[in-house]
Amino acid sequence: MAKNKSFYVCGECGYKSSKWMGKCPQCNEWGTFEEEIEITSAGAPVVSSAVSVKETAEKVYSFSDIKMEDMYRYKTGVEEFDRVLGGGLLQGEVVLVTGNPGIGKSTLLLQVADKYTSYGTVIYISGEESPSQVKNRGERLKINAKDLFLMAETDVSSIYEYLIAKKPKVVIVDSIQTLYNSSLDSIPGTPTQIRECTLKIIELAKKYNISFFIVGHITKDGKVAGPKMLEHMVDAVFNFEGEEGLFYRILRSTKNRFGSTNELAVFSMEEDGMKEIKNSSEYFLSERDEKNAGSMVVPVLEGTKVFLLEIQTLLTESSVGIPKRIVQGFDRNRIQILTAIAEKKMHMSLAMKDMFVNIPGGLNIEDPAADLAVLISLLSVYRGVEISQKIAAIGELGLRGEIRKVFFIEKRLKELEKLGFKGVYIPEANRKEIEKNSNKYKLKLIYLKNLEELLERMNKDGQ
């Protein structure tokens, strides 16, 4: 006789409780518990899929006896996409791709699925669209690969058996929230179902060297829907981002066991699908005047690639007692610190001024090397002085006004030189590194120790 077993699961970390709790004792998140019900036959408890398929004979290897194997990667020929993966998709790798509804996740993955058919069979499993709907989208993307197969199935056990028989090279699952394990009496999308279905997929990937892309939904606050452990289970996590009204999309790596974390690739949304933007720096710096007040360029590092981004600032007289600090694309707390440094070390009176900081293009800057560019942009708009847009700035600022050393300075300078910049403000602390490598730059390198030297330099230049 079957009996019901009810329990509550935290949607963030997977913590189980026999009763509902307002705050999870494990991850300290509020309002994350959801009820789940399992039906088990008397005397036959439900066993996790990860345990039920486990081989009885486990093997233990000596570390010194294990042979090194070459890590073979599948490449799409789309350079930006392959770079985010770390040089290509590894055999047996499991990649989670998340993003807002309608951002283009399915479109991008259908395009790369077509590219992977050059290595063998690729299967696209859709739990959200029928094969004819996927076919219609494929026609628009001009996809007609013979080795690309479509599968409309959500039962993970049926998928498991089919993939073992077919042994494809690459599989796309769209999406993990639509899959279910029939041995569990809970609806698809619950933390338990997501965890168990992902375990099945990971087992397939590692045992049979099948590479997987898993599409994941996100919540209204931008987090991956489902248990937090989902991100820990997979090999890589990519987030597909984009602002409404903008035609480009950003693929950002937040985790990658086999490549660089925080890699970033830019794509444009065209009628026939996603197109990579290789010269992204040039794209983000378009439509700029020769001279501007309140504008400065900084080469920021995202993973292994350098992007040139413009920082814009604007100051207005505050009409209320508390001045506004409106920030788009930059850390607001960092702006508060830089504002305090500007008032203390550069004698700027900002207490009664509204401040607006913007990064055009919708990108977010997390690189601390952008500090100096923000301060110079702020100083120029404060003084009402225009600065040449062929000059950039690199440097992290300390609370004492010192300009600190930044990493990968050579890569940043080469990107500036490639786009025709004539000068750059850089930390004095990087001088030895640059002179040691004896690279001759056409750029004029302006070394600065602190903000006092910056003020002297700008006063000397009439700025």
BAGUMAR-294010 format. One line per 10 residues: number of its first residue (from 0); their letters; for each residue z negated, x negated, y negated of C-alpha. Coordinates in Angstrom, 2 decimals. Each point is the difference from the previous one (the first is absolute). Layout:
<recs>
NUM> a> Z/X/Y; ...
</recs>
This chain:
<recs>
0> maknksfyvc> 0.00/0.00/0.00; 0.97/-1.36/-3.40; -2.56/-0.50/-2.72; 0.33/-0.65/-3.70; -1.38/-3.12/-1.63; -0.30/0.10/-3.78; -0.64/-3.00/-2.21; 0.77/-1.27/-3.49; 2.10/-3.06/-0.86; 0.15/-1.95/-3.27
10> gecgyksskw> 3.59/-0.03/-1.24; -0.48/-3.43/-1.60; -1.59/-2.15/2.71; 0.00/2.16/3.15; -3.82/0.26/0.25; -1.05/2.84/2.35; -2.95/2.33/-0.48; -1.28/3.02/1.92; -0.54/1.83/-3.30; 1.71/0.18/-3.38
20> mgkcpqcnew> -1.15/-2.57/-2.56; 0.71/-0.13/-3.72; 0.02/-3.81/-0.17; 1.23/-2.29/2.76; -2.77/-2.49/0.98; 2.60/-2.60/1.02; 2.48/-0.13/-2.91; -2.13/1.86/-2.60; 2.86/2.35/-0.94; -0.76/3.61/-0.98
30> gtfeeeieit> 1.58/3.17/1.41; 2.08/-1.71/2.69; -1.31/1.72/3.17; 2.28/2.37/1.90; -0.85/2.04/3.06; 1.83/-0.72/3.25; -0.19/1.84/3.31; 0.81/-1.43/3.41; 0.32/2.05/3.17; -0.87/-1.83/3.20
40> sagapvvssa> -0.13/1.14/3.59; -3.47/-0.04/1.56; -0.69/-3.40/1.45; 3.19/-1.47/-1.48; -0.72/-1.49/-3.42; 2.84/-0.79/-2.37; 0.89/-3.70/0.05; 1.61/-1.81/-2.90; 3.70/-0.68/0.50; -0.72/-3.67/-0.58
50> vsvketaekv> -2.34/0.01/3.01; 1.96/2.29/2.30; 3.06/-2.25/0.06; -1.95/-3.22/0.21; 0.87/-2.23/2.90; -2.84/-0.60/2.43; 0.69/-3.70/0.37; -0.72/-1.70/-3.30; 1.09/-3.59/-0.42; -1.83/-2.63/-1.99
60> ysfsdikmed> 1.88/-3.10/-1.14; -1.18/-3.41/-1.09; 1.04/-0.59/-3.62; 1.47/-3.41/0.88; 2.08/1.45/2.87; 1.75/2.65/-2.10; 3.62/-0.92/-0.71; 1.35/0.34/-3.50; 2.87/2.47/-0.29; 2.58/0.16/-2.77
70> myryktgvee> -0.58/3.03/-2.20; 3.37/1.76/-0.06; 0.68/2.15/-3.04; 2.52/2.79/-0.48; 1.74/-0.22/-3.37; 1.73/2.80/-1.88; 2.03/-2.14/-2.38; -1.80/1.77/-2.86; -1.64/-3.14/-1.40; -2.74/1.71/-1.99
80> fdrvlgggll> -1.08/2.18/2.93; -0.01/-2.93/2.43; -2.01/-2.11/-2.45; -2.76/2.61/-0.24; -0.19/0.01/3.80; -0.50/-3.78/-0.06; 3.55/-0.97/0.94; 0.84/2.92/2.27; -1.56/2.47/2.44; -1.81/-1.69/2.88
90> qgevvlvtgn> 0.44/1.16/3.58; -2.94/2.24/0.87; -1.12/0.40/-3.62; -1.41/3.32/-1.24; 0.56/0.73/-3.71; -1.55/2.93/-1.86; 2.07/1.27/-2.97; -1.73/2.38/-2.41; 0.93/1.70/-3.25; 0.09/3.25/-1.94
100> pgigkstlll> 2.08/2.93/1.33; 3.66/-0.33/-0.99; -0.34/-3.64/-1.08; 2.72/-1.11/2.46; -1.90/-1.32/3.06; 2.20/1.80/2.52; 3.18/-0.94/-1.87; -0.86/-3.71/-0.07; -1.06/-0.09/3.67; 3.12/1.85/1.12
110> qvadkytsyg> 2.10/-2.60/-1.83; -1.80/-2.95/1.60; 0.14/1.74/3.40; 3.78/-0.15/-0.31; -0.22/-3.75/-0.72; -2.22/-0.68/3.02; 2.58/1.47/2.42; 1.74/-3.39/-0.05; -2.84/-1.20/2.28; 0.08/2.96/2.41
120> tviyisgees> -1.23/3.58/0.32; -1.96/1.51/-2.90; -1.77/3.37/0.28; -0.97/2.16/-2.98; -2.75/2.47/0.98; -0.35/2.85/-2.48; -2.82/2.51/0.12; 0.85/1.43/-3.41; 3.79/0.51/0.17; 2.42/1.22/2.64
130> psqvknrger> 2.69/-2.41/1.30; 2.66/1.88/-1.99; -2.00/-0.41/-3.21; -0.39/-3.73/0.63; 3.72/-0.17/0.81; 0.88/1.67/-3.33; -2.07/-2.60/-1.85; 1.62/-2.74/2.05; 3.47/1.23/-0.98; -0.96/-0.29/-3.67
140> lkinakdlfl> -1.20/-3.55/0.68; 3.28/-0.76/1.85; -1.79/-0.73/3.29; 1.96/0.29/3.22; -1.52/-2.53/2.42; 0.57/0.70/3.70; -3.27/-1.63/1.05; -2.14/2.13/-2.34; -1.62/2.92/1.84; -1.91/2.95/-1.48
150> maetdvssiy> -2.96/1.60/1.77; -1.80/3.17/-1.11; -3.29/-0.25/1.88; -3.68/0.03/-0.99; -1.75/-0.33/3.39; -0.98/-3.67/0.19; -0.11/0.08/3.83; 3.64/1.13/0.20; 0.97/-2.61/-2.58; -1.88/-2.67/1.98
160> eyliakkpkv> 1.86/0.76/3.24; 3.41/0.16/-1.69; -0.42/-3.30/-1.83; -1.10/-1.79/3.18; 3.20/1.18/1.70; 2.29/-0.67/-2.98; -1.61/-3.30/-1.15; 1.39/0.01/-3.57; -0.26/-2.95/-2.36; -1.32/1.94/-3.01
170> vivdsiqtly> -1.60/3.44/-0.36; -0.69/1.98/-3.21; -2.69/2.71/0.23; 0.19/2.56/-2.83; -2.86/0.75/-0.28; -3.23/-0.95/1.79; -1.71/3.15/-1.38; 2.39/2.22/2.01; -0.69/-1.61/3.39; -2.61/1.32/2.42
180> nssldsipgt> -1.59/-0.94/3.32; -0.06/3.05/2.31; -3.22/-1.20/1.69; -1.86/0.70/-3.26; -0.57/3.53/-1.22; 0.32/-0.74/-3.69; 2.88/0.62/-2.36; 2.46/-2.76/-1.04; -1.08/-1.98/-3.04; -3.73/-0.08/0.79
190> ptqirectlk> -1.67/-3.44/0.09; -0.39/0.06/3.80; 3.65/0.95/0.60; 1.26/-2.64/-2.43; -2.17/-2.68/1.61; 0.97/0.87/3.59; 3.73/0.30/-0.76; -0.03/-3.32/-1.86; -1.74/-1.67/2.96; 2.81/1.22/2.27
200> iielakkyni> 2.62/-1.40/-2.39; -1.76/-3.36/-0.30; -0.23/-0.25/3.79; 3.75/0.62/0.30; 0.73/-2.60/-2.67; -2.10/-2.77/1.52; 0.77/0.64/3.67; 3.77/0.54/-0.31; 0.79/-1.98/-3.20; 1.22/3.11/-1.83
210> sffivghitk> -0.21/-0.18/-3.80; -1.25/3.11/-1.82; 0.12/1.41/-3.51; -2.54/2.81/-0.44; 0.27/2.32/-3.00; -3.38/1.09/-1.37; -0.91/2.68/-2.52; -2.33/-0.75/-2.90; -2.69/2.10/-1.67; 0.01/1.15/-3.63
220> dgkvagpkml> -2.00/-3.09/-1.02; 2.55/-2.37/1.59; -1.85/-0.85/3.23; 1.53/0.14/3.48; -0.67/3.42/1.56; -2.09/-0.33/3.15; -2.67/-2.44/1.14; -0.35/-3.26/-1.91; 0.22/-1.84/3.31; 3.72/0.90/0.15
230> ehmvdavfnf> 0.68/-2.78/-2.52; -2.08/-2.43/2.07; 1.81/0.86/3.24; 3.56/-0.74/-1.14; 1.49/-3.44/-0.73; 1.30/0.76/-3.49; -0.48/2.66/-2.67; 2.73/0.66/-2.58; -0.31/2.42/-2.88; 3.13/1.54/-1.53
240> egeeglfyri> -0.64/0.69/-3.70; 1.86/1.52/-2.90; -0.58/2.01/-3.15; 1.54/3.43/-0.55; 3.14/-0.23/-2.10; 0.66/-3.66/0.85; 2.93/-0.82/2.25; -1.52/-3.09/1.60; -2.56/-0.33/2.80; -2.42/-2.80/0.86
250> lrstknrfgs> -0.86/-1.03/3.56; -3.36/-1.77/-0.09; -1.70/-1.79/2.90; -3.79/0.44/0.05; -0.53/-1.49/3.47; 2.17/-2.22/2.18; -1.27/-1.97/3.00; 3.30/-1.84/0.33; 0.95/-0.56/-3.63; -1.21/-0.25/-3.56
260> tnelavfsme> -2.20/2.79/-1.32; 0.77/1.61/-3.39; 3.75/-0.55/0.31; 2.08/2.35/-2.09; 3.62/1.14/0.10; 1.86/2.22/-2.48; 2.60/2.59/1.01; 2.10/2.42/-2.02; 0.48/3.58/1.15; 3.75/0.67/0.11
270> edgmkeikns> 2.05/2.94/1.28; 0.75/-1.87/3.22; -3.55/-1.25/0.60; -2.23/-2.89/-1.00; 1.55/-3.15/-1.46; -1.92/-3.25/-0.36; -0.41/-1.52/-3.47; 0.14/-3.77/0.41; -0.15/-0.97/-3.68; -3.07/2.15/-0.64
280> seyflserde> -1.27/-2.18/-2.86; 3.22/0.52/-1.94; -0.22/3.73/0.68; -3.56/0.36/-1.32; 0.79/-2.02/-3.15; 3.07/1.97/-1.07; 0.33/1.69/-3.41; -2.14/-2.44/-2.00; 0.49/-1.17/-3.60; 0.27/-3.69/-0.89
290> knagsmvvpv> -3.36/0.14/-1.81; -2.87/2.43/0.39; -3.58/0.49/-1.13; -2.39/1.01/2.77; 2.21/-1.16/2.86; -0.31/-2.98/2.35; 1.56/-0.99/3.33; -2.00/-1.35/2.93; 1.19/-1.22/3.43; -2.30/1.71/2.52
300> legtkvflle> -0.25/-0.87/3.67; 0.27/2.77/2.60; -0.37/-1.54/3.45; 2.55/-2.82/0.02; 2.32/1.37/-2.69; -0.23/-0.40/-3.79; 0.76/2.95/-2.27; 0.46/-0.23/-3.76; -1.70/2.95/-1.64; -0.45/1.02/-3.62
310> iqtlltessv> -3.45/0.82/-1.38; 0.02/2.35/-2.99; -2.97/0.72/-2.27; -0.45/2.32/-2.95; -2.90/0.37/-2.46; -0.65/3.00/-2.26; -2.89/1.05/-2.22; -2.47/2.14/1.93; -0.50/3.52/-1.36; -3.23/0.51/1.97
320> gipkrivqgf> -3.22/-1.95/0.39; 0.83/-1.30/3.47; 3.30/-1.94/0.13; 2.47/0.71/2.81; 0.97/-2.54/2.64; 3.11/1.33/1.74; 1.26/-2.31/2.73; 3.05/0.44/2.25; 0.80/-2.55/2.71; -2.97/-2.30/-0.64
330> drnriqilta> -3.66/-0.04/1.02; -1.94/1.93/-2.64; -3.20/-1.99/0.59; 1.95/-3.21/-0.51; 1.31/1.33/-3.32; -3.58/0.66/-1.12; -0.91/-3.62/0.78; 3.07/-1.35/-1.81; -0.79/2.20/-3.00; -3.50/-1.49/-0.19
340> iaekkmhmsl> 1.45/-3.54/0.23; 2.50/0.80/-2.77; -2.76/1.24/-2.33; -2.35/-2.91/0.72; 2.39/-2.95/0.26; 2.99/1.11/-2.09; -1.94/1.87/-2.72; 1.98/3.21/0.46; -1.69/3.19/-1.20; 0.87/2.61/2.64
350> amkdmfvnip> -3.11/2.20/-0.06; 1.71/2.77/-2.00; 3.51/-0.31/1.42; 1.63/1.94/2.82; 1.63/-2.35/2.49; 2.94/0.76/2.28; 1.15/-2.40/2.74; 3.09/0.71/2.08; 2.04/-1.74/2.70; 3.53/1.50/-0.27
360> gglniedpaa> 1.58/1.00/3.28; -3.06/1.45/1.69; -1.17/-3.20/1.71; -3.68/-0.96/0.23; -1.11/-3.54/-0.85; -2.95/-1.43/1.93; 0.79/-3.68/-0.58; -2.69/-1.58/-2.27; 2.68/-2.36/-1.35; 1.06/2.88/-2.27
370> dlavlislls> -3.16/-0.29/-2.17; 1.51/-2.39/-2.55; 3.12/2.14/-0.45; -2.19/3.04/-0.74; -1.97/-1.93/-2.66; 3.13/-1.38/-1.71; 1.61/3.44/0.00; -3.19/1.46/-1.46; -0.25/-2.71/-2.66; 3.62/0.46/-1.10
380> vyrgveisqk> -0.34/3.75/-0.49; -3.37/-0.50/-1.74; 1.58/-2.41/-2.49; 3.28/1.89/-0.16; 1.96/-3.13/0.91; 3.09/0.07/2.20; 0.26/-2.46/2.90; 3.18/-1.28/1.60; 0.70/1.79/3.26; 1.22/-3.28/1.49
390> iaaigelglr> -3.59/-1.27/0.14; -2.38/0.91/2.84; -3.69/-0.63/0.72; -1.92/-0.90/3.17; -3.77/-0.41/0.25; -3.26/1.51/1.17; -2.77/0.32/-2.59; -3.71/-0.70/0.39; -2.74/1.63/-2.05; -0.44/-3.21/-2.01
400> geirkvffie> 3.61/0.23/-1.16; 1.21/-2.76/2.31; 3.48/0.27/1.53; -0.35/-0.57/3.71; 2.39/-1.51/2.52; 2.39/2.30/1.86; 1.52/-0.45/3.43; 3.69/-0.36/0.89; 0.85/-1.11/-3.53; 3.27/-1.64/1.13
410> krlkeleklg> 1.37/3.26/1.45; -0.85/1.84/-3.20; 1.69/-2.60/-2.21; 3.15/0.00/2.13; 0.31/3.79/-0.31; -0.36/-0.23/-3.78; 2.61/-2.74/-0.17; 2.39/1.99/2.18; -0.06/2.89/-2.47; 0.60/-2.21/-3.03
420> fkgvyipean> -3.45/-0.21/-1.58; -0.48/-2.79/-2.54; -3.77/-0.51/-0.08; -3.25/0.92/1.71; -3.72/-0.25/-0.78; -1.78/-1.46/3.04; -3.50/-1.34/0.81; -0.74/-3.66/-0.71; -1.66/-0.02/3.44; 3.47/0.26/1.60
430> rkeieknsnk> 1.40/-3.06/-1.81; -0.82/-2.54/2.76; 1.57/2.17/2.68; 3.22/0.44/-1.98; 0.28/-3.69/-0.99; -0.82/-1.10/3.56; 2.95/1.94/1.39; 2.15/-1.55/-2.75; 2.22/3.06/-0.28; 1.96/-0.01/-3.23
440> yklkliylkn> 0.09/3.43/-1.57; 2.25/1.18/-2.79; -2.94/2.16/-1.04; -2.24/-1.18/-2.80; -3.46/-0.24/1.61; -2.79/0.81/-2.46; -3.32/-1.10/1.51; -3.21/1.72/-1.11; -3.65/-0.69/0.87; -1.54/3.02/-1.69
450> leellermnk> 0.59/2.82/-2.46; -0.91/-2.20/-2.97; 3.04/-2.15/0.76; 2.10/3.16/0.30; -1.08/1.12/-3.49; 0.74/-3.44/-1.45; 3.43/-0.01/1.63; 0.93/3.48/-1.23; -1.27/-0.73/-3.54; 2.07/-3.18/-0.02
460> dgq> 3.10/1.94/1.06; -0.64/2.61/-2.67; -1.02/2.65/2.48
</recs>
